[in-house]
Amino acid sequence: MRGLAGLAIFWCLSATAQTPQPPQPVGDWLLGGTYKATVQSDFDRREVILDNGLARRRFLVMPNAACVDFVDLVNGEQLLRAVTPEARLVLDGKTYEVGGLYGQREKAYLRASEINGLRAHPEDFKCTGWHVQMLTPPIQWVSRTWTGNPQQATGIELVLEFRAPGGQPASAAAQAGPAASAAMQDPSPKAVPALTVEVHYVLYDNLPLFCKWLILRNEGAPVKVDRVVNEILATPDGSSTAKPHGIYLESNYAFNGSMRYELSDQTAHWMADSGYTSQVNCGGQNPCLAEVYPDKGPGVILRTNDTLESVRTWELLMDSDDRERRGLAIRRMYRTIAPWTTQNPIFLHLISRKDEDVTTAVDQCVATGYEAVILSFGSHCNMEDTSAENIARWKKLAAYAHGKHILIGGYSLFSSRHISDSDDVIDPKTGKPGGAVFGFAPCYGSAWGLAYLRKIEYFLAATGFDIFENDGPYPGDVCASTTHPGHRGLEDSQWQQVLLQKSLYHWCCAHGVYVNAPDWYFLDGTNKIALGYREMNFTLPRDQQVILNRQNIYDGTWEKTPSMGWGFVPLTAYHEGGPEAVLEPLKDHLKDYRQLMVQYYGAGVQACYRGPRLYDTDNTEALVKRTILWYKKYRTILNADIIHLRRPDGRDWDGILHVDPKGAIKGFLMLYNPLPVSLTRTITVPLYYTGLSGVVRVREQEGVAKTYAPGRDGNLHLRVVLPPDGFSWYTIE
């Protein structure tokens, strides 16, 4: 169904469209329910509506396209105070608006009576049609590991189609011949480019989440794409100092080596709106206008018949300022749109010196219930060596592991190393190598960088490796080289390197290769990142690590699910750590070994147990096997969302509650006592996100279940006794 004529066709096939009604109360989507995304159109009013019962966006498509209604149907909040263009392009140095309507008198609010009187601007890209299609997953995905959510997201996709108000047709460009080729290198400014623009909107099923991106198609002479602003939102005021809280934005253009999205984001710009003159801020500086675009680039030359896809931006509507609820919403978003992040294999971070170390580790994994071996940094696996001899060696070891139903993977360092003056990123300030985020670093667009990508893909495919641990991937460095084959110069260097990095992770995702990477590429196929920690903390004595690790777990799971973060346990020396910091000999530190395993597995978090082995005696083997059996028994609930109860402080109890309203076990309570004496406490356990009400059954460890009635506040008030320097756990049904 394409074109404006498609309005009538689609209107006939859909439910009768009416003037949007005030939002009706809905159930709590975080506890379940079905909220199917739909598109409706109103032929008479020339509008299109995306709605799933939780969120709604309404667009006029004539005389041009613009969003005129953006509502959180859970709490009834209107998230749009003013009409803006659908996007903005900077092409050959000239700015163009894509869509948009004008004539709104007051930018603090938009009256329904004003909407039909809004007008188009003749110099803007104009909407020429629209169509609807079912959502196609942006990344192909194969899982070879335990996975919490094996399904790709579902929803519906609306595509608004725009064309520049003139420009050179494709046939003219084709006749231009050598002139067009010259323009590819240094295009001269044109009056109007011959571009078509698709603005894609996805509304997902069962959560208040949209995704938006652009696709540019060049039908004329080459044009330089300086900037693509794929979203412009005039939102209600937050305050004079804070951005609005009703919407959470996340894009798939995030990096800088951070372990939190808010520190990695490169695209969301909350700024003042100069046209909003009635705002309660003398300087007019309220950050209530959101524009989404990368600070650097694209800076690419779009040749005739080429296409360019912008960053993708997910817009999650927030019905509360409560930190836990907002975190639960973000975590549900990841589980839905990036289900590969729910993969969570149990792995050993092996330090190896010879092939026999690998086969021994595989055998120990089989004996204890571990599922994977990752050749750690410092091991004898070189994934950049694609010689026939090296491939044959690791193919044989992979076959041995697979024969025992164990996954195998390897570590590879990309950044923070010097390759050569011709392959490193060139500092635009000095014109020399250096000045990167991690000092010296290779450019992904250099000959070495392009070869690195090909070598890693070849090694993984040829050996059958299941896991790729990529340390120091491209962190956002720019490169001023004009001789690197993978980018044109400084302007497009960041954009092109990001695309190369993503291409590797897309390939891994499609081929069932699990990826650990210390940067925020979750929305482009990576599976796990660090919880957040300071490396030197793993050189501290074990008793300090125990509490610090629980703090890392507590702090690192507000926005990440348990499966998205990894921790660390130094079985052998790490950096300058001495005997007091490590667990080897394992048989001499069984209490600490068990404590560290239980608090990680009890949070659903995999740690990098880094060393040459999992056990050294029968007693150690029995301990590891017993702990893994316990984790696997409760694996589903332990990988469920975490409710944060009390942060570890070393002074009193601390704990977390896993909740799964759809599971057989609705809650799993993990409590810790950091003190050398027994603790008796009455713990308030919030039951809301378990989905339980009325009488509940609580079982301490594997004991007999007891029934409890929640208090008048709906919470469970549970009296517990915690052993000295120990822990306990409870299931809630």
C-alpha positions as CSV (number, residue, x, y, z in Angstrom):
1,M,0.0,0.0,0.0
2,R,1.9,3.0,-1.3
3,G,1.2,6.6,-1.9
4,L,-1.3,9.0,-0.6
5,A,-4.0,7.0,-2.5
6,G,-3.1,4.2,-0.2
7,L,-4.7,6.1,2.6
8,A,-8.2,5.1,1.4
9,I,-7.2,1.5,0.7
10,F,-5.6,1.0,4.1
11,W,-8.4,2.8,5.8
12,C,-10.8,0.3,4.4
13,L,-8.8,-2.6,5.6
14,S,-8.2,-1.3,9.1
15,A,-10.6,-0.7,11.9
16,T,-12.7,2.4,11.4
17,A,-10.5,5.4,12.3
18,Q,-11.9,8.1,14.6
19,T,-10.7,11.2,16.2
20,P,-8.1,10.0,18.8
21,Q,-9.8,9.4,22.1
22,P,-8.4,10.3,25.6
23,P,-6.1,7.4,26.8
24,Q,-7.9,4.7,28.7
25,P,-6.5,2.9,31.7
26,V,-4.3,-0.1,30.8
27,G,-2.8,-2.9,32.8
28,D,0.9,-2.7,33.8
29,W,2.8,-3.8,30.7
30,L,5.8,-4.6,32.9
31,L,3.7,-7.5,34.4
32,G,2.4,-8.8,31.2
33,G,-0.5,-8.4,28.8
34,T,-0.9,-8.1,25.0
35,Y,-0.5,-4.8,23.3
36,K,-0.5,-5.3,19.6
37,A,0.9,-2.5,17.4
38,T,-1.4,-1.2,14.7
39,V,-1.5,1.5,12.0
40,Q,-4.8,3.3,11.3
41,S,-5.5,6.1,8.9
42,D,-8.3,8.6,8.6
43,F,-8.9,9.3,4.9
44,D,-10.8,12.6,5.5
45,R,-8.2,14.1,7.8
46,R,-5.2,12.9,5.9
47,E,-3.6,11.3,9.0
48,V,-1.8,8.1,10.0
49,I,-1.8,6.8,13.6
50,L,0.6,4.3,15.2
51,D,-0.9,2.9,18.4
52,N,-0.5,-0.2,20.6
53,G,-2.5,0.8,23.6
54,L,0.6,1.9,25.5
55,A,1.9,4.6,23.1
56,R,0.5,6.6,20.2
57,R,2.0,8.8,17.5
58,R,-0.2,10.6,15.0
59,F,1.0,12.1,11.7
60,L,-0.5,14.5,9.2
61,V,0.7,13.5,5.7
62,M,-0.8,16.5,3.8
63,P,0.1,19.2,2.9
64,N,3.4,17.7,4.3
65,A,4.2,15.1,6.9
66,A,4.7,15.9,10.6
67,C,4.0,14.3,13.9
68,V,1.2,16.2,15.7
69,D,0.4,13.9,18.6
70,F,2.8,11.8,20.8
71,V,1.1,10.3,23.8
72,D,2.1,8.0,26.6
73,L,-1.2,6.1,27.0
74,V,-0.2,4.6,30.3
75,N,-0.3,8.0,32.2
76,G,-1.9,10.2,29.5
77,E,1.1,12.5,29.2
78,Q,1.4,14.4,25.9
79,L,5.1,14.3,24.9
80,L,4.8,16.9,22.1
81,R,4.4,20.6,22.7
82,A,5.2,21.8,19.2
83,V,5.4,20.5,15.6
84,T,8.9,20.1,14.1
85,P,10.3,18.7,10.8
86,E,10.6,14.9,10.6
87,A,14.3,15.2,10.0
88,R,17.0,17.5,8.8
89,L,19.8,17.0,6.3
90,V,23.0,19.0,5.7
91,L,24.0,18.3,2.1
92,D,27.0,20.0,0.5
93,G,26.9,22.5,3.3
94,K,23.3,23.4,2.8
95,T,20.5,22.6,5.3
96,Y,17.2,21.0,4.3
97,E,14.2,20.2,6.4
98,V,12.4,16.9,5.7
99,G,8.7,17.3,6.2
100,G,7.3,19.6,8.9
101,L,4.4,22.0,9.1
102,Y,4.3,25.7,10.1
103,G,1.9,28.2,11.6
104,Q,1.7,27.1,15.2
105,R,1.2,30.2,17.3
106,E,2.3,29.1,20.8
107,K,5.2,26.7,21.1
108,A,4.3,25.7,24.7
109,Y,1.4,23.6,23.5
110,L,-0.5,22.6,20.3
111,R,-4.2,23.0,20.2
112,A,-6.2,20.4,18.2
113,S,-8.0,23.2,16.5
114,E,-4.7,24.6,15.0
115,I,-3.6,21.4,13.3
116,N,-5.7,21.6,10.2
117,G,-4.5,25.1,9.6
118,L,-0.8,24.2,9.5
119,R,1.0,24.7,6.2
120,A,4.0,23.3,4.4
121,H,7.1,25.2,3.3
122,P,7.9,25.0,-0.4
123,E,11.7,24.5,0.1
124,D,11.3,21.5,2.4
125,F,11.5,17.8,1.4
126,K,7.8,16.9,0.7
127,C,5.9,13.8,1.7
128,T,4.9,11.9,-1.5
129,G,3.4,8.8,0.1
130,W,3.6,6.2,2.8
131,H,3.3,2.5,3.3
132,V,3.1,-0.1,6.0
133,Q,5.2,-3.2,6.4
134,M,5.7,-5.9,9.0
135,L,8.8,-5.4,11.1
136,T,11.9,-7.1,9.7
137,P,14.7,-7.7,12.3
138,P,17.6,-5.4,11.6
139,I,20.1,-8.1,12.5
140,Q,20.0,-11.8,11.6
141,W,20.6,-13.8,14.8
142,V,21.6,-17.4,15.6
143,S,22.0,-18.6,19.1
144,R,24.2,-21.6,20.2
145,T,23.9,-20.9,23.9
146,W,21.3,-20.8,26.7
147,T,19.0,-17.9,25.9
148,G,16.4,-16.2,28.0
149,N,14.4,-14.8,25.1
150,P,14.8,-16.7,21.8
151,Q,12.4,-14.5,19.9
152,Q,13.0,-11.5,17.7
153,A,10.9,-8.4,18.4
154,T,7.5,-8.0,16.7
155,G,5.7,-4.9,15.7
156,I,4.7,-2.8,12.7
157,E,6.7,-0.4,10.5
158,L,5.4,2.8,8.9
159,V,7.5,4.4,6.1
160,L,7.0,8.0,5.2
161,E,8.4,8.8,1.7
162,F,9.8,12.2,0.8
163,R,11.4,13.9,-2.2
164,A,13.4,17.0,-2.5
165,P,11.5,19.9,-4.1
166,G,13.4,19.6,-7.4
167,G,16.9,18.4,-8.3
168,Q,18.8,16.6,-11.0
169,P,17.1,13.4,-12.2
170,A,19.1,10.2,-12.2
171,S,19.1,10.1,-16.1
172,A,20.9,13.5,-16.2
173,A,23.5,12.2,-13.7
174,A,24.1,9.1,-15.8
175,Q,24.7,11.3,-18.8
176,A,27.2,13.5,-16.9
177,G,29.9,10.9,-17.2
178,P,33.4,12.2,-16.1
179,A,31.8,15.2,-14.4
180,A,30.0,12.9,-12.0
181,S,33.2,11.0,-11.3
182,A,35.0,14.2,-10.5
183,A,32.2,15.3,-8.2
184,M,32.7,12.1,-6.3
185,Q,36.0,13.4,-5.1
186,D,35.0,17.1,-4.6
187,P,31.4,17.7,-5.4
188,S,30.4,21.2,-6.2
189,P,27.3,22.7,-4.4
190,K,24.0,22.0,-6.1
191,A,20.8,24.0,-5.9
192,V,18.7,21.0,-4.8
193,P,19.9,17.4,-4.6
194,A,18.0,14.6,-6.3
195,L,17.4,12.6,-3.1
196,T,14.5,10.5,-1.9
197,V,14.2,10.1,1.9
198,E,12.4,7.3,3.7
199,V,11.5,8.0,7.3
200,H,11.0,4.7,9.1
201,Y,9.0,4.4,12.2
202,V,8.6,1.1,14.2
203,L,6.1,0.6,17.0
204,Y,6.8,-2.6,18.9
205,D,4.3,-5.0,20.4
206,N,3.8,-5.1,24.2
207,L,5.9,-2.1,25.2
208,P,5.7,1.7,24.7
209,L,8.7,1.8,22.3
210,F,9.3,3.4,18.9
211,C,12.3,3.2,16.7
212,K,13.1,5.8,14.0
213,W,15.7,6.0,11.3
214,L,16.2,7.4,7.7
215,I,17.2,5.9,4.4
216,L,18.6,8.3,1.8
217,R,18.7,7.3,-1.9
218,N,20.6,9.4,-4.3
219,E,19.0,9.6,-7.8
220,G,21.2,12.4,-9.1
221,A,24.8,13.6,-9.1
222,P,27.1,12.8,-6.2
223,V,26.4,14.7,-3.0
224,K,28.2,15.0,0.3
225,V,26.2,14.1,3.3
226,D,27.5,16.3,6.1
227,R,24.9,15.6,8.7
228,V,21.7,13.6,9.2
229,V,19.4,14.6,12.0
230,N,17.0,11.6,12.2
231,E,14.8,12.9,15.0
232,I,13.7,16.3,16.2
233,L,11.3,16.5,19.2
234,A,9.9,19.5,20.9
235,T,9.1,18.1,24.2
236,P,7.4,19.6,27.3
237,D,9.7,21.3,29.8
238,G,11.6,19.2,32.3
239,S,13.0,21.9,34.3
240,S,15.5,24.8,33.8
241,T,18.4,22.5,34.3
242,A,17.3,18.9,33.4
243,K,16.0,17.3,30.2
244,P,12.5,15.9,30.3
245,H,12.0,12.6,32.0
246,G,9.0,11.3,30.0
247,I,11.1,9.8,27.2
248,Y,14.3,7.8,27.1
249,L,16.4,7.9,23.9
250,E,19.0,5.4,22.8
251,S,20.7,5.0,19.5
252,N,23.0,2.4,17.9
253,Y,25.8,4.9,17.7
254,A,27.4,4.7,21.2
255,F,31.0,4.2,22.2
256,N,33.9,5.5,24.2
257,G,34.9,2.5,26.3
258,S,32.3,3.1,28.9
259,M,30.2,0.4,30.6
260,R,27.0,2.6,30.7
261,Y,24.9,3.9,27.9
262,E,24.5,7.4,29.2
263,L,28.3,7.8,29.1
264,S,28.6,6.2,25.7
265,D,25.8,8.0,23.8
266,Q,27.1,10.1,20.8
267,T,23.8,11.3,19.3
268,A,21.2,12.8,21.7
269,H,21.4,16.5,22.0
270,W,19.0,18.2,24.4
271,M,19.1,21.9,23.7
272,A,17.2,25.2,24.1
273,D,14.4,26.0,21.6
274,S,14.7,29.6,20.5
275,G,11.2,29.6,19.1
276,Y,9.7,28.7,22.5
277,T,9.5,32.3,23.8
278,S,7.0,31.7,26.6
279,Q,9.1,29.2,28.5
280,V,9.6,29.9,32.2
281,N,13.3,30.6,31.9
282,C,14.6,34.2,31.5
283,G,17.3,33.1,29.1
284,G,15.1,30.7,27.2
285,Q,17.6,27.9,27.9
286,N,15.3,25.0,29.0
287,P,16.7,21.8,27.4
288,C,13.4,20.8,25.9
289,L,14.3,20.3,22.2
290,A,15.9,16.9,21.3
291,E,17.8,16.5,18.1
292,V,19.5,13.2,17.4
293,Y,22.6,13.0,15.2
294,P,26.2,12.0,15.5
295,D,28.5,14.9,16.3
296,K,31.0,13.8,13.6
297,G,29.9,12.8,10.1
298,P,28.7,11.0,8.2
299,G,30.8,13.2,5.9
300,V,30.4,10.6,3.1
301,I,30.0,11.1,-0.6
302,L,26.7,9.6,-1.7
303,R,27.2,8.6,-5.3
304,T,24.5,8.1,-7.9
305,N,22.1,5.2,-6.9
306,D,23.9,4.9,-3.5
307,T,21.9,4.7,-0.3
308,L,22.8,5.7,3.3
309,E,21.1,4.6,6.4
310,S,21.1,6.9,9.4
311,V,21.6,5.8,13.0
312,R,18.6,4.1,14.6
313,T,17.0,5.8,17.6
314,W,14.8,4.0,20.1
315,E,12.3,6.1,22.0
316,L,11.0,4.5,25.2
317,L,8.2,6.3,27.0
318,M,8.6,6.5,30.7
319,D,5.5,6.7,33.0
320,S,7.4,7.2,36.2
321,D,10.5,8.9,37.7
322,D,11.1,5.9,40.0
323,R,14.6,4.7,39.3
324,E,13.7,1.0,39.5
325,R,10.7,1.2,37.2
326,R,12.7,3.2,34.7
327,G,15.4,0.6,34.8
328,L,12.9,-2.2,34.4
329,A,11.5,-0.5,31.3
330,I,15.0,-0.1,29.8
331,R,15.8,-3.7,30.6
332,R,12.6,-4.9,29.0
333,M,13.5,-2.9,25.9
334,Y,16.9,-4.7,25.6
335,R,15.3,-8.1,26.1
336,T,12.8,-7.3,23.3
337,I,14.8,-5.5,20.6
338,A,18.2,-7.2,21.3
339,P,17.2,-10.7,22.4
340,W,20.8,-11.9,21.8
341,T,21.6,-10.0,25.1
342,T,19.7,-12.7,26.9
343,Q,22.2,-15.3,25.9
344,N,24.3,-16.2,29.0
345,P,26.7,-19.2,28.7
346,I,28.7,-20.4,31.6
347,F,32.4,-19.9,30.7
348,L,35.9,-20.4,32.0
349,H,38.4,-17.7,31.1
350,L,41.3,-20.0,30.4
351,I,45.0,-19.1,30.6
352,S,46.7,-21.6,28.3
353,R,50.3,-22.2,27.2
354,K,49.8,-25.3,25.2
355,D,47.1,-27.3,23.5
356,E,46.9,-29.8,26.3
357,D,45.7,-27.0,28.6
358,V,42.7,-26.5,26.4
359,T,41.7,-30.1,26.3
360,T,42.1,-30.4,30.1
361,A,39.9,-27.3,30.5
362,V,37.3,-28.7,28.2
363,D,37.2,-31.9,30.3
364,Q,36.9,-29.9,33.5
365,C,34.0,-28.0,32.0
366,V,32.2,-31.3,31.2
367,A,32.8,-32.6,34.7
368,T,31.4,-29.5,36.5
369,G,28.6,-28.4,34.1
370,Y,30.4,-25.4,32.6
371,E,29.4,-24.7,29.0
372,A,32.3,-22.8,27.4
373,V,36.0,-22.1,27.3
374,I,37.3,-18.7,26.3
375,L,41.1,-18.4,25.6
376,S,41.9,-15.4,27.7
377,F,44.4,-12.6,27.0
378,G,47.9,-14.0,27.6
379,S,47.0,-17.4,26.2
380,H,48.5,-19.1,23.2
381,C,45.6,-18.4,20.8
382,N,46.3,-15.8,18.1
383,M,43.2,-15.2,16.1
384,E,45.0,-12.9,13.7
385,D,47.1,-15.8,12.5
386,T,45.2,-17.3,9.5
387,S,48.0,-19.6,8.4
388,A,47.0,-23.1,7.5
389,E,48.9,-24.5,10.4
390,N,47.2,-22.3,13.0
391,I,43.8,-22.8,11.5
392,A,44.3,-26.6,11.6
393,R,45.4,-26.5,15.2
394,W,42.4,-24.5,16.5
395,K,40.0,-26.3,14.3
396,K,41.1,-29.6,15.9
397,L,40.7,-28.1,19.4
398,A,37.3,-26.7,18.5
399,A,36.2,-30.1,17.3
400,Y,37.4,-31.7,20.5
401,A,35.4,-29.1,22.5
402,H,32.3,-29.6,20.3
403,G,32.5,-33.3,20.6
404,K,32.1,-32.8,24.4
405,H,29.3,-30.2,23.8
406,I,31.5,-27.4,25.0
407,L,31.7,-24.0,23.2
408,I,35.1,-22.5,22.6
409,G,36.2,-18.9,21.9
410,G,39.2,-16.6,21.8
411,Y,40.4,-13.1,22.7
412,S,41.7,-10.5,20.4
413,L,43.0,-7.0,21.1
414,F,42.2,-4.3,18.5
415,S,42.9,-0.9,20.0
416,S,45.4,0.5,22.5
417,R,48.4,-0.7,20.4
418,H,50.7,0.7,17.8
419,I,50.6,-1.0,14.4
420,S,52.6,1.3,12.1
421,D,52.7,5.0,11.1
422,S,50.8,4.2,8.0
423,D,48.0,2.1,9.7
424,D,47.5,4.0,13.0
425,V,44.8,6.8,13.3
426,I,46.3,10.1,12.5
427,D,45.8,12.9,15.0
428,P,44.2,15.9,13.1
429,K,46.0,18.3,15.5
430,T,49.5,17.0,14.8
431,G,49.1,15.1,11.5
432,K,50.9,12.2,13.2
433,P,49.9,8.9,14.8
434,G,48.8,9.1,18.4
435,G,46.2,11.2,20.2
436,A,43.5,8.4,20.1
437,V,41.2,7.5,23.0
438,F,43.7,4.9,24.2
439,G,46.9,6.7,22.9
440,F,48.1,4.9,19.9
441,A,45.5,2.9,18.0
442,P,45.0,1.4,14.5
443,C,42.5,2.9,12.1
444,Y,39.8,0.4,11.2
445,G,39.8,2.0,7.7
446,S,43.5,1.4,7.2
447,A,44.9,-1.5,5.2
448,W,45.7,-3.3,8.5
449,G,42.3,-2.6,9.9
450,L,40.4,-3.9,6.9
451,A,42.7,-7.0,6.9
452,Y,42.1,-7.5,10.6
453,L,38.3,-7.6,10.1
454,R,38.7,-10.2,7.3
455,K,41.1,-12.3,9.4
456,I,38.8,-12.5,12.4
457,E,35.9,-13.5,10.3
458,Y,38.0,-16.1,8.5
459,F,39.4,-17.5,11.7
460,L,36.0,-17.8,13.3
461,A,34.5,-19.5,10.3
462,A,37.4,-21.8,9.5
463,T,37.9,-23.0,13.0
464,G,34.3,-23.2,14.1
465,F,34.9,-21.0,17.2
466,D,31.7,-20.0,19.0
467,I,32.8,-17.0,21.0
468,F,34.7,-13.8,20.1
469,E,36.1,-11.6,22.9
470,N,37.0,-8.3,21.3
471,D,39.1,-6.1,23.6
472,G,39.4,-2.4,22.8
473,P,37.2,-2.3,19.7
474,Y,36.9,0.9,17.8
475,P,36.2,3.6,20.5
476,G,35.3,6.6,18.4
477,D,38.7,7.8,17.2
478,V,38.8,10.1,14.2
479,C,41.6,9.8,11.6
480,A,43.0,12.5,9.5
481,S,44.7,10.2,7.0
482,T,43.7,10.7,3.3
483,T,45.4,7.5,2.2
484,H,43.5,4.8,4.1
485,P,41.3,2.8,1.8
486,G,38.4,2.5,4.2
487,H,37.6,6.2,4.5
488,R,38.0,9.4,2.5
489,G,39.5,11.7,5.1
490,L,38.8,13.2,8.5
491,E,35.1,14.0,7.9
492,D,34.0,10.4,7.3
493,S,36.6,8.6,9.3
494,Q,34.5,8.0,12.4
495,W,31.4,7.1,10.5
496,Q,33.2,4.6,8.3
497,Q,35.1,3.0,11.2
498,V,31.8,2.5,13.1
499,L,30.3,0.8,10.1
500,L,33.2,-1.5,9.8
501,Q,33.1,-2.4,13.5
502,K,29.3,-3.0,13.3
503,S,29.7,-5.2,10.2
504,L,31.9,-7.6,12.2
505,Y,29.4,-7.8,15.0
506,H,26.5,-8.3,12.6
507,W,28.4,-11.1,11.0
508,C,29.1,-12.7,14.3
509,C,25.5,-12.5,15.4
510,A,24.3,-14.0,12.1
511,H,26.8,-16.9,12.4
512,G,26.0,-17.8,16.0
513,V,29.2,-16.3,17.4
514,Y,28.8,-14.9,20.9
515,V,30.6,-11.6,21.4
516,N,32.1,-10.1,24.6
517,A,33.1,-6.5,23.8
518,P,34.0,-3.6,26.2
519,D,31.8,-1.0,24.3
520,W,28.1,-0.4,23.8
521,Y,27.3,-2.3,20.6
522,F,24.4,-4.2,22.1
523,L,22.0,-2.9,19.4
524,D,24.3,-4.1,16.7
525,G,24.8,-7.6,17.8
526,T,27.1,-7.8,20.8
527,N,26.1,-9.9,23.8
528,K,27.9,-8.8,26.9
529,I,29.9,-5.9,28.4
530,A,31.6,-5.5,31.8
531,L,29.4,-4.7,34.8
532,G,31.6,-1.7,35.6
533,Y,34.6,-2.0,37.8
534,R,38.2,-0.8,38.4
535,E,40.7,-3.4,37.1
536,M,43.2,-2.8,40.0
537,N,40.5,-3.8,42.5
538,F,41.2,-7.4,41.5
539,T,44.7,-7.1,43.1
540,L,43.1,-6.4,46.5
541,P,42.7,-9.0,49.2
542,R,39.8,-11.4,48.6
543,D,37.7,-10.2,51.5
544,Q,37.6,-6.7,49.9
545,Q,36.9,-8.1,46.5
546,V,33.8,-10.0,47.8
547,I,32.0,-6.8,48.9
548,L,33.3,-4.7,46.0
549,N,32.0,-7.3,43.5
550,R,28.6,-7.2,45.1
551,Q,28.6,-3.4,44.8
552,N,29.5,-3.8,41.1
553,I,26.6,-6.2,40.6
554,Y,24.2,-3.9,42.5
555,D,25.3,-0.8,40.6
556,G,25.7,-2.5,37.2
557,T,22.2,-3.9,37.0
558,W,20.0,-0.8,37.1
559,E,19.8,-0.5,33.3
560,K,21.5,-3.8,32.3
561,T,20.0,-7.2,32.6
562,P,22.1,-9.8,34.5
563,S,23.1,-11.5,31.2
564,M,24.4,-8.2,29.8
565,G,27.3,-7.8,32.2
566,W,30.3,-9.8,33.2
567,G,32.4,-9.7,36.4
568,F,35.8,-11.0,37.2
569,V,37.4,-13.5,39.5
570,P,41.2,-13.8,39.4
571,L,41.9,-17.5,40.0
572,T,45.6,-16.6,39.4
573,A,47.5,-13.3,39.6
574,Y,46.1,-10.3,37.8
575,H,48.3,-7.2,37.4
576,E,50.2,-6.9,40.7
577,G,47.9,-9.1,42.8
578,G,49.6,-11.3,45.3
579,P,48.6,-14.5,47.1
580,E,46.0,-12.7,49.2
581,A,44.2,-11.6,46.0
582,V,43.9,-14.9,44.1
583,L,42.1,-18.2,44.7
584,E,44.9,-20.5,43.7
585,P,45.6,-23.0,45.2
586,L,41.8,-23.4,44.9
587,K,41.7,-26.2,47.5
588,D,43.0,-23.7,50.1
589,H,40.3,-21.1,49.5
590,L,37.1,-23.0,49.1
591,K,35.1,-20.7,51.2
592,D,36.1,-17.6,49.2
593,Y,35.7,-19.6,45.9
594,R,32.1,-20.6,46.9
595,Q,31.2,-17.1,48.1
596,L,32.4,-15.4,44.8
597,M,30.6,-18.0,42.7
598,V,27.3,-17.8,44.6
599,Q,27.1,-14.0,44.6
600,Y,27.8,-13.8,40.8
601,Y,25.6,-16.8,39.8
602,G,23.0,-15.7,42.4
603,A,22.7,-12.4,40.5
604,G,22.6,-14.2,37.1
605,V,25.9,-12.6,36.2
606,Q,28.7,-14.6,34.6
607,A,32.2,-13.8,35.8
608,C,35.4,-14.3,34.0
609,Y,37.0,-17.0,36.2
610,R,40.5,-16.5,34.8
611,G,43.1,-19.1,35.4
612,P,44.4,-22.5,34.2
613,R,41.7,-24.7,35.7
614,L,38.3,-24.9,37.5
615,Y,39.4,-27.3,40.2
616,D,42.5,-28.9,41.6
617,T,41.1,-31.6,44.0
618,D,38.0,-33.8,44.3
619,N,36.6,-31.4,47.0
620,T,37.1,-28.4,44.7
621,E,35.5,-30.2,41.8
622,A,32.5,-31.1,44.0
623,L,32.1,-27.5,45.1
624,V,32.1,-26.1,41.6
625,K,29.8,-28.9,40.3
626,R,27.3,-28.3,43.2
627,T,27.2,-24.5,42.6
628,I,26.6,-24.9,38.9
629,L,23.9,-27.4,39.5
630,W,22.2,-24.9,41.9
631,Y,22.5,-22.2,39.3
632,K,21.1,-24.3,36.5
633,K,18.2,-25.4,38.6
634,Y,17.1,-21.8,39.1
635,R,18.6,-20.4,35.9
636,T,15.4,-18.8,34.5
637,I,14.6,-16.8,37.6
638,L,18.2,-15.9,38.3
639,N,18.4,-14.4,34.8
640,A,15.2,-12.4,35.4
641,D,15.1,-8.8,36.4
642,I,16.6,-7.5,39.6
643,I,14.9,-5.4,42.2
644,H,17.5,-3.6,44.2
645,L,16.9,-3.9,48.0
646,R,19.9,-2.7,49.8
647,R,23.3,-1.7,48.5
648,P,26.4,-3.5,50.0
649,D,28.2,-1.2,52.5
650,G,29.9,-3.7,54.7
651,R,27.9,-2.5,57.7
652,D,24.7,-4.5,57.5
653,W,22.8,-6.9,55.3
654,D,22.6,-6.3,51.5
655,G,20.5,-8.0,48.9
656,I,18.6,-8.2,45.6
657,L,15.3,-9.8,44.5
658,H,14.8,-11.4,41.1
659,V,11.3,-11.1,39.8
660,D,9.5,-13.0,37.0
661,P,5.7,-12.5,37.0
662,K,5.4,-15.1,34.1
663,G,7.6,-17.7,35.6
664,A,6.9,-20.7,37.9
665,I,9.0,-19.1,40.5
666,K,7.9,-15.5,40.8
667,G,10.7,-14.2,43.1
668,F,14.2,-15.2,44.2
669,L,15.6,-13.4,47.2
670,M,19.4,-13.3,47.7
671,L,20.6,-11.9,51.0
672,Y,24.2,-11.4,52.3
673,N,25.7,-10.8,55.7
674,P,29.2,-9.1,55.5
675,L,29.6,-9.2,59.3
676,P,31.5,-11.8,61.4
677,V,28.4,-12.4,63.6
678,S,25.0,-13.7,62.8
679,L,22.3,-11.2,61.8
680,T,18.6,-11.3,62.5
681,R,16.6,-8.9,60.5
682,T,13.1,-8.3,59.2
683,I,13.4,-7.6,55.5
684,T,10.8,-5.7,53.5
685,V,10.4,-7.6,50.2
686,P,8.4,-5.7,47.5
687,L,6.1,-8.1,45.7
688,Y,4.6,-5.9,43.1
689,Y,6.9,-6.9,40.2
690,T,6.5,-10.6,41.1
691,G,2.9,-10.2,40.0
692,L,1.8,-11.9,43.3
693,S,-0.9,-10.7,45.6
694,G,-2.5,-12.3,48.6
695,V,-0.9,-15.3,50.4
696,V,2.5,-16.3,49.1
697,R,4.7,-19.4,49.7
698,V,8.3,-18.8,50.7
699,R,11.0,-21.5,50.8
700,E,14.4,-20.9,52.5
701,Q,17.0,-22.6,50.3
702,E,15.7,-26.2,49.9
703,G,13.6,-26.2,53.1
704,V,9.9,-26.6,53.6
705,A,7.7,-23.8,52.1
706,K,5.9,-21.5,54.5
707,T,2.9,-19.3,53.8
708,Y,2.9,-15.6,54.4
709,A,0.3,-12.8,54.0
710,P,1.7,-9.6,52.7
711,G,1.3,-6.4,54.8
712,R,-1.2,-3.7,54.1
713,D,1.4,-2.1,51.9
714,G,1.5,-5.1,49.7
715,N,5.0,-6.0,50.7
716,L,6.3,-9.2,52.4
717,H,7.9,-8.5,55.7
718,L,10.2,-11.5,56.2
719,R,12.2,-12.3,59.3
720,V,15.6,-13.8,58.4
721,V,18.7,-15.1,60.1
722,L,21.9,-14.7,58.1
723,P,25.1,-16.7,59.0
724,P,28.3,-14.8,59.7
725,D,30.2,-13.7,56.6
726,G,27.6,-15.7,54.7
727,F,24.4,-15.7,52.7
728,S,21.0,-17.2,52.3
729,W,18.4,-17.4,49.6
730,Y,14.6,-17.8,49.3
731,T,12.2,-18.7,46.6
732,I,8.8,-16.9,46.4
733,E,5.8,-18.6,44.7
